[in-house]
Amino acid sequence: MIGYTTLGTNDIKRAGKFYDELLSEIDAKRVMADDHIILWSTKPGAAMLGVITPNDEKPAQTGNGTMTALLVKDLPTIERMYAKALELGGTDEGEPGPRGEGGMCFAYCRDLDGNKIAFYCMT
């Protein structure tokens, strides 16, 4: 259902470098890039994640209660992506592990602009 989502940034080059390295953990690659927006995806036609500078030229801001969750294949991938995000300067919002019932695992962090990201899988 979701085609793409964008996260606001105040430094497109810095955000691009962060997500290039982070998303390489799941083999996502840039599918579009200019001085305003960068989009990544794992394959043609799949959902995309992007970073964007606001069109109104006001500073990008994070939303309270706003989060983008990336579905990955397993807990080791969650652990790798969480560790990579922190290595790249992201901040911890919840270490990897099971949450709730039904075999779901999550980890949470914030990117360099303060956007909250979750990595999750359903085992």
C-alpha positions as YAML, in Angstrom:
chain: A
units: angstrom
residues:
- id: 1
  name: MET
  ca: [0.00, 0.00, 0.00]
- id: 2
  name: ILE
  ca: [2.74, 2.53, 0.82]
- id: 3
  name: GLY
  ca: [4.77, 3.53, -2.24]
- id: 4
  name: TYR
  ca: [7.32, 5.71, -0.46]
- id: 5
  name: THR
  ca: [7.87, 7.81, 2.60]
- id: 6
  name: THR
  ca: [10.18, 10.77, 3.05]
- id: 7
  name: LEU
  ca: [12.06, 12.02, 6.09]
- id: 8
  name: GLY
  ca: [12.86, 15.69, 6.35]
- id: 9
  name: THR
  ca: [16.50, 16.76, 6.47]
- id: 10
  name: ASN
  ca: [18.37, 20.02, 6.82]
- id: 11
  name: ASP
  ca: [21.50, 18.58, 5.19]
- id: 12
  name: ILE
  ca: [20.74, 16.42, 2.14]
- id: 13
  name: LYS
  ca: [24.37, 15.39, 1.58]
- id: 14
  name: ARG
  ca: [24.88, 14.29, 5.20]
- id: 15
  name: ALA
  ca: [21.54, 12.45, 5.24]
- id: 16
  name: GLY
  ca: [22.37, 10.82, 1.90]
- id: 17
  name: LYS
  ca: [25.66, 9.47, 3.23]
- id: 18
  name: PHE
  ca: [23.96, 8.18, 6.42]
- id: 19
  name: TYR
  ca: [21.24, 6.32, 4.51]
- id: 20
  name: ASP
  ca: [23.58, 5.09, 1.74]
- id: 21
  name: GLU
  ca: [25.58, 3.25, 4.40]
- id: 22
  name: LEU
  ca: [22.64, 2.21, 6.57]
- id: 23
  name: LEU
  ca: [20.44, 0.91, 3.76]
- id: 24
  name: SER
  ca: [23.33, -0.96, 2.14]
- id: 25
  name: GLU
  ca: [22.75, -3.47, 4.98]
- id: 26
  name: ILE
  ca: [19.55, -4.54, 3.16]
- id: 27
  name: ASP
  ca: [20.92, -4.02, -0.37]
- id: 28
  name: ALA
  ca: [18.86, -0.87, -0.97]
- id: 29
  name: LYS
  ca: [20.27, 1.50, -3.54]
- id: 30
  name: ARG
  ca: [19.54, 5.04, -4.67]
- id: 31
  name: VAL
  ca: [16.84, 5.11, -7.33]
- id: 32
  name: MET
  ca: [16.53, 8.89, -7.58]
- id: 33
  name: ALA
  ca: [18.68, 11.76, -6.37]
- id: 34
  name: ASP
  ca: [18.95, 15.50, -6.85]
- id: 35
  name: ASP
  ca: [19.77, 18.46, -4.60]
- id: 36
  name: HIS
  ca: [16.29, 18.26, -2.99]
- id: 37
  name: ILE
  ca: [15.45, 14.56, -2.57]
- id: 38
  name: ILE
  ca: [17.10, 11.13, -2.50]
- id: 39
  name: LEU
  ca: [15.09, 7.90, -2.72]
- id: 40
  name: TRP
  ca: [16.28, 4.31, -2.03]
- id: 41
  name: SER
  ca: [14.68, 0.97, -2.79]
- id: 42
  name: THR
  ca: [15.57, -2.71, -2.82]
- id: 43
  name: LYS
  ca: [14.12, -3.39, -6.29]
- id: 44
  name: PRO
  ca: [12.00, -1.78, -9.03]
- id: 45
  name: GLY
  ca: [8.40, -1.39, -7.94]
- id: 46
  name: ALA
  ca: [9.16, -1.92, -4.23]
- id: 47
  name: ALA
  ca: [8.47, 0.69, -1.56]
- id: 48
  name: MET
  ca: [10.98, 3.53, -1.32]
- id: 49
  name: LEU
  ca: [12.46, 5.51, 1.55]
- id: 50
  name: GLY
  ca: [13.62, 9.05, 0.95]
- id: 51
  name: VAL
  ca: [15.17, 12.08, 2.54]
- id: 52
  name: ILE
  ca: [14.03, 15.50, 1.43]
- id: 53
  name: THR
  ca: [14.60, 19.16, 2.13]
- id: 54
  name: PRO
  ca: [11.25, 20.91, 2.68]
- id: 55
  name: ASN
  ca: [9.78, 22.68, -0.36]
- id: 56
  name: ASP
  ca: [8.83, 25.70, 1.73]
- id: 57
  name: GLU
  ca: [12.51, 26.17, 2.59]
- id: 58
  name: LYS
  ca: [11.72, 26.22, 6.32]
- id: 59
  name: PRO
  ca: [13.79, 23.93, 8.57]
- id: 60
  name: ALA
  ca: [12.87, 20.24, 8.57]
- id: 61
  name: GLN
  ca: [11.44, 19.15, 11.92]
- id: 62
  name: THR
  ca: [10.68, 15.77, 13.44]
- id: 63
  name: GLY
  ca: [7.18, 14.83, 14.48]
- id: 64
  name: ASN
  ca: [6.26, 13.61, 17.95]
- id: 65
  name: GLY
  ca: [4.74, 10.17, 17.41]
- id: 66
  name: THR
  ca: [6.02, 9.97, 13.82]
- id: 67
  name: MET
  ca: [8.14, 6.95, 12.93]
- id: 68
  name: THR
  ca: [9.16, 5.05, 9.82]
- id: 69
  name: ALA
  ca: [9.44, 1.27, 10.25]
- id: 70
  name: LEU
  ca: [11.57, -0.81, 7.89]
- id: 71
  name: LEU
  ca: [10.62, -4.48, 7.54]
- id: 72
  name: VAL
  ca: [13.72, -6.70, 7.40]
- id: 73
  name: LYS
  ca: [14.17, -10.46, 7.16]
- id: 74
  name: ASP
  ca: [15.37, -11.45, 10.64]
- id: 75
  name: LEU
  ca: [16.72, -10.43, 14.05]
- id: 76
  name: PRO
  ca: [20.39, -10.53, 12.95]
- id: 77
  name: THR
  ca: [19.53, -7.95, 10.25]
- id: 78
  name: ILE
  ca: [17.81, -5.79, 12.86]
- id: 79
  name: GLU
  ca: [20.89, -6.03, 15.06]
- id: 80
  name: ARG
  ca: [23.22, -5.09, 12.16]
- id: 81
  name: MET
  ca: [21.10, -2.13, 11.08]
- id: 82
  name: TYR
  ca: [20.70, -0.83, 14.62]
- id: 83
  name: ALA
  ca: [24.45, -1.08, 15.24]
- id: 84
  name: LYS
  ca: [25.19, 0.59, 11.88]
- id: 85
  name: ALA
  ca: [22.80, 3.47, 12.61]
- id: 86
  name: LEU
  ca: [24.53, 4.13, 15.95]
- id: 87
  name: GLU
  ca: [27.98, 3.80, 14.34]
- id: 88
  name: LEU
  ca: [26.94, 6.46, 11.80]
- id: 89
  name: GLY
  ca: [25.92, 8.89, 14.54]
- id: 90
  name: GLY
  ca: [22.27, 7.95, 15.07]
- id: 91
  name: THR
  ca: [20.92, 7.72, 18.61]
- id: 92
  name: ASP
  ca: [19.37, 4.84, 20.52]
- id: 93
  name: GLU
  ca: [15.61, 4.68, 21.05]
- id: 94
  name: GLY
  ca: [15.36, 0.97, 21.98]
- id: 95
  name: GLU
  ca: [17.75, -1.94, 21.64]
- id: 96
  name: PRO
  ca: [17.00, -4.94, 19.39]
- id: 97
  name: GLY
  ca: [14.80, -7.66, 20.79]
- id: 98
  name: PRO
  ca: [11.33, -9.19, 20.95]
- id: 99
  name: ARG
  ca: [8.35, -6.91, 21.57]
- id: 100
  name: GLY
  ca: [4.81, -7.94, 22.39]
- id: 101
  name: GLU
  ca: [3.40, -11.29, 21.39]
- id: 102
  name: GLY
  ca: [3.50, -13.16, 18.12]
- id: 103
  name: GLY
  ca: [7.24, -13.36, 17.47]
- id: 104
  name: MET
  ca: [7.85, -9.76, 16.46]
- id: 105
  name: CYS
  ca: [11.30, -8.21, 17.00]
- id: 106
  name: PHE
  ca: [12.18, -4.52, 16.85]
- id: 107
  name: ALA
  ca: [14.95, -1.98, 17.36]
- id: 108
  name: TYR
  ca: [14.54, 1.79, 17.40]
- id: 109
  name: CYS
  ca: [16.87, 4.71, 16.69]
- id: 110
  name: ARG
  ca: [16.92, 8.28, 15.45]
- id: 111
  name: ASP
  ca: [18.82, 9.47, 12.39]
- id: 112
  name: LEU
  ca: [21.07, 12.53, 12.24]
- id: 113
  name: ASP
  ca: [18.07, 14.86, 11.87]
- id: 114
  name: GLY
  ca: [16.17, 13.26, 14.77]
- id: 115
  name: ASN
  ca: [13.74, 11.20, 12.64]
- id: 116
  name: LYS
  ca: [12.68, 8.03, 14.47]
- id: 117
  name: ILE
  ca: [13.28, 4.76, 12.63]
- id: 118
  name: ALA
  ca: [12.30, 1.21, 13.56]
- id: 119
  name: PHE
  ca: [13.74, -1.99, 12.14]
- id: 120
  name: TYR
  ca: [11.44, -4.98, 12.58]
- id: 121
  name: CYS
  ca: [10.75, -8.55, 11.56]
- id: 122
  name: MET
  ca: [8.06, -11.12, 12.16]
- id: 123
  name: THR
  ca: [9.54, -14.48, 13.08]
...
